[in-house]
Amino acid sequence: MWQNYLQPTSLEETLELLQQHGGQARLIAGGTDVLVELQRGVKPTTTLIDITAVPELKYIRHEGKTIALGALSTHNDVIASPACVKHALPLAQACWEVGAPQIRNRATVAGNLITASPANDTITPLMAMGAEVELSSMHGKRVVPLREFYTGVRRTTMQPGELLREIRLPVLAENQRGIFLKLGLRRAQAISVINVAIVITFDGEYISEACITMGCLAPTVVFARTAEVYLQGQRLSPTVCERAGHLANEDVSPIDDLRGSATYRRATLASFITHGLQLIAAGNERSSWSKQPILLDTTARPSATTAEQSRQPFHDEISTLINGKSYQLKDAQSKTLLNALRDNAELTGTKEGCAEGECGACTVWLNGQAVMSCLVPAAQAHNASITTIEGLANGTELHPLQQAFIEKGAVQCGYCIPGMLMAGAKLLDECPQPDLEAAQIALSGNLCRCTGYRKILDAVLSAGGRA
């Protein structure tokens, strides 16, 4: 898919490479969009510039009235950030709705913004909260309000040689409350049918300002200006909430596509905005937020990890630790981690299902995080630690989850089971005695065509406490 793989270790080096390649190279971090596009022949390139070894870009900072997200901040980083959950709830709620845990461990918020689809979940809340992005290049930097960043479907104002270095958003003030809501065709791994974000500023019981943004209705995320004006000076009574929901339809001409008709989107939009306003009115905008969201990640989250700071530059050969054994993977730099594990390391337990991060069959652990190995460039395994299904047992005994799968009869054809086990075992590392909801979330990125999932979930719950 690519011939050259470059891995700079500083921001300056990154910007120099971007300028040197004149817009012909592509940046990659999480890879959850880029690798899918490359496999589909969208925006092909011969050169990837991997920025994951640039510690200057990995941070979330709460500074006074602002939260700043570095370019490498992932969706799970936001979910795990107390500052984001407390002061930027709509963004945290949107991050929770993206993909599944394995995707959220990898996908960056900056990448979600740059992909520029009106269905991308984080654009809507960040725009409602008045976020801005800082773009850096060898010629300097510029700050662009997010509402001015988009020029159409998958088009932004970014210029060749620019890097989205930072996202900045104002924290919600004491007199502000906000919420994000999404409708998808299933509970996880779903593109939005519609999504909305609402931020309300109160003056006592009355609204002094309202901001409502709506996604997946037009070429870009749009504002419900008519409803916003109507809400000013109002109290959030049931009648006002319902009226605002209907008025929002005056500001959109919804699209028709495979996920929903324009008529359906109009009806749903009115209901969604009414419901969101009612939750804010009752002070229940946080009611569905979990106190311990499942991340499938047992690593610490400092602003820049020791591993990132001490990484040796990558030069063609991948030096990595797999299941506690050192490997030198040659001629693997142009492959995904999935293919490098199977072809170069000859560890074939990890399976390819969709090759697009949809099925979870290829789940492995990368530095303590459950990830879809089909969406990881193999070179990101350089100086890393990987656990595959072959390393789950300790050599003499099965992992408790493997034993539970046998006892509960959770295996049929077996093709999806390596990924199921890797996701479930990581859940048990993170939450030794999970409940049913936690198990469902942990396995939400894993598909099985043989079973009804009941026995699989029973096995995870049975293994709880034994792992």
Secondary structure, 3 states (H helix, E strand, C coil): CCCEEECCCCHHHHHHHHHHHCCCCEEECCCCCHHHHHHCCCCCCCEEEECCCCHHHCCEEEECCEEEEECCCEHHHHHCCHHHHHHCHHHHHHHHCCCCHHHHCCCEHHHHHHHCCCCCCCHHHHHHCCCEEEEEECCEEEEEEHHHCEEECCEECCCCCCEEEEEEEECCCCCEEEEEEEEECCCCCCCEEEEEEEEEEEECCEEEEEEEEEECCCCCCEECHHHHHHHCCCCCCHHHHHHHHHHHHHHCCCCCECCECHHHHHHHHHHHHHHHHHHHHCCCCCCCCCCCCCCCECCCCCCCCHHHHHCCCCCCCEEEEECCEEEEECCCCCCEHHHHHHHHCCCCCCCCCCCCCCCCCCEEEECCEEEEHHHCEHHHHCCCEEECHHHCCCCCCCCHHHHHHHHCCCCCCCCCHHHHHHHHHHHHHHCCCCCHHHHHHHCCCCCCCCCCCHHHHHHHHHHCCCC
